Amino acid sequence: MTSEGTAALPAPHERTFAGHPIGLVNLFFTEMWERLSYYGMRAILVLYMVAAIKDGGLAMTNAEAANIFGLYTMSVYLAAMPGGFIADRFLGARKAVLLGGIIIALGHFTMVFPSMTSFYAGLGLIVLGTGLLKPNITSMLGMLYKEGDPRRDGGFSIFYMGVNVGAALAPLLCGYLAQSHEFKAWLNSAGFGAHTSWHWAFAAAGVGMVVGLIHYVIQWKQLGDAGLKPNKSARLPGDGLSEVVDSKLTPTEWKRIGAIGVLFVFNILFWTIYEQGGTSLNIFADKCTDTMIGGWYCPSSFLQTFQAVFVIMFAPLFSVLWLRLGEKQPPAPLKFSFGLLFLGLGIALMVPASILASQGRVSPFWLIAVYLLQVLGELCLSPVGLSTVTKLAPVRFLGLTMGAWYISNSCGNYLAGKIGGMFDEHNLAAMPTLFGAMGVAAVVAAGILACLSPTVKKLMGGVK
């Protein structure tokens, strides 16, 4: 183990790929397929809920659909904390990821059946499975790097690119199956009925998860010892053993947890606004955006692929940037501040877009520009946040701390559903205020965090 702040070099015998531990390859592709399944279903979830009964949907209002979406995505991240604990205490991260992926696939396949019972049961299974998989695959990535290894942030950026390869393909695959005129025509000709298209898309998401699991098992040995054994000393907060936990945490560790807490608050705000992509911006794309391109109907869900495509384009550049800057790169709190600034500028573009939409459908380039700015913010904040938590968390509570971090994503997703439910395509005159308020909140938060950066940096105790 290296001393704090000292850059660790790869061991001479370490197998690497592009300068990173070979295990990154396994986790990259496993996460890519899992995210394809998750974002494929996410791209069409709200659209399915608000679609008319005759079109195979559930005929919910915007507010009802956005609320369910928020509760679902909140639960996905909230489940990460017990999922991290189960891995730390009982299964080990390696087995937790495998079991989680199996449950996720079962959830998607359950949603193939057209009933409210199977709809909610499928969502519940996906929540449970993602709670096991999501924090522990990230924890394993952190285990591949030694303390102080300067490759870590770059490795997380590459991993994050894998997330978004899956996220880029997901709306194209599931959106095509759910919304395209061509596939619906084929369903009619085959005797299935066009209204069943949503459920074919849900099935495709499940197949994606199965492919990811097959790859994960085949490349099992690439991960070395990472995540094989549980940490029997891990405990859940409030389980009656708090005094034992307290006695094991040093003052430096408590300060680092405090730094995580500060970033936790700003992470909530970021995801509250960013996740409008699944709620208000998704409905805006469907109801207020011109998606006819050269006489061809482009499914509105396709627009969500731009977020992921931009990440794929820019993630390698950010990875190289952080690596080139080395010790001179901005501290994590300042990177977070940049992320919030880009986020605020992006959502602010929806103010003029909403004004123009009151006169008719607008160009999809408005949403594309919003997604571009938001992605620049995402790359400053999200992979850096994951990497920072793995560096600041006490090693013996890594899975649990990573699960706790995802609670901030959980809160943000819940609030995103609440705020997204306020969008009303029939009252576009009020929408500039809604989007403008989000833009102002993000920019002001960026300024506050920039001022707090020196204090948070001190709490981090030499971790960069």
Sequence and secondary structure as in RCSB ss.txt:
>XXXX:A:sequence
MTSEGTAALPAPHERTFAGHPIGLVNLFFTEMWERLSYYGMRAILVLYMVAAIKDGGLAMTNAEAANIFGLYTMS
VYLAAMPGGFIADRFLGARKAVLLGGIIIALGHFTMVFPSMTSFYAGLGLIVLGTGLLKPNITSMLGMLYKEGDP
RRDGGFSIFYMGVNVGAALAPLLCGYLAQSHEFKAWLNSAGFGAHTSWHWAFAAAGVGMVVGLIHYVIQWKQLGD
AGLKPNKSARLPGDGLSEVVDSKLTPTEWKRIGAIGVLFVFNILFWTIYEQGGTSLNIFADKCTDTMIGGWYCPS
SFLQTFQAVFVIMFAPLFSVLWLRLGEKQPPAPLKFSFGLLFLGLGIALMVPASILASQGRVSPFWLIAVYLLQV
LGELCLSPVGLSTVTKLAPVRFLGLTMGAWYISNSCGNYLAGKIGGMFDEHNLAAMPTLFGAMGVAAVVAAGILA
CLSPTVKKLMGGVK
>XXXX:A:secstr
   TT      TT  EETTEETHHHHHHHHHHHHHHHHHHHHHHHHHHHHS GGGTS    HHHHHHHHHHHHHH
HHHTHHHHHHHIIIII HHHHHHHHHHHHHHHHHHTTS SHHHHHHHHHHHHHHHHHHHHHHHHHHHHTS TT T
THHHHHHHHHHHHHHHHHHHHHHHHHHHH HHHHHHHHHHTS GGGHHHHHHHHHHHHHHHHHHHHHHTGGGGTT
TT S  TT   TTSS HHHHHHH  HHHHHHHHHHHHHHHHHHHHHHHHGGGGTHHHHHHHHHB  EETTEE  G
GGGGHHHHHHHHHHHHHHHHHHHHHGGGS  HHHHHHHHHHHHHHHHHTHHHHHHHHTTS B THHHHHHHHHHH
HHHHHHHHHHHHHHHHHS GGGHHHHHHHHHHHHHHHHHHHHHHHTT  TT GGGHHHHHHHHHHHHHHHHHHHH
HHHHHHHHHTTT  
